[in-house]
Amino acid sequence: MDPVAEPKYQIRALHTESTVTVYQAYAPEIGLPAAREGRFPGVWQRDRMTWIKPSFLWMMYRCGWGAKERQETVLAVEISREGFEWALKHACLSHYEHGLHADRDTWKRQLKRAPARVQWDPERDLHLQPLAHRSLQLGLAGGAARLYADEWTVSITDITSLAHTIHAHVQDGELDAARQLLPRERPYPVTEGVLTHLTASGQ
């Protein structure tokens, strides 16, 4: 599909009937045991905001293909769709949007109470350049972060080598080969109205 034709606000993800895959990158002391055990270790701070990203290429932009300090281990985290959709329903947009929120103070109160928050950042191409459509970033705070780590997570896979391989193809100008290795992200089917409170001016 022509990227220009993509809806500006749409969740695209690798998903099954029961799970959705999101990406994170960590220092090896967290990422490696998480992948080995299939769950986040005790040192993973469950009381802090954690951001999960359904877009592989946006994760590559964020972690520099796994080269940035303390982001050297790239994880694909398969979580339950039930948990993912609960977070979306209870999330607040991370910035004030006139016409979507009653006023700035109301938005601030909603943001403070919400267990999750959403921001939409430009999706990225294989060169990690911004595209016209947006990619979902889902932030989980407090109780939602604990649910993510201890209840929603189905599997954790270390995909650092995949990230490095795709990056090498891109560097060599082998874009078709790189594209063939990308996770097959498709539009994620959300119930009508689920994203209304999470898109600018209800778009």
CORZI-V526866 format. One line per field, one symbol per residue. ss: DSSP state (H for helix, E for strand, C for the rest). A space follows every 10 residues. Layout:
BEGIN
ss: ???
END
This chain:
BEGIN
ss: CCHHHCCCCC CEECECCCEE EEEEEECHHH HHHHHHHCCC CCCCCCCCCE EEECCHHHHH HHHCCCCCCC CCEEEEEEEE HHHHHHHHHC EEECCCCECC ECCHHHHHHH HHHCCEEEEE EEEECCCCCE EEEEEEEEEE CHHHHHHHHH HHEEEEEECH HHHHHHHHHH HCCCHHHHHH HCCCCEECCC CCCCCHHHCH HHC
END
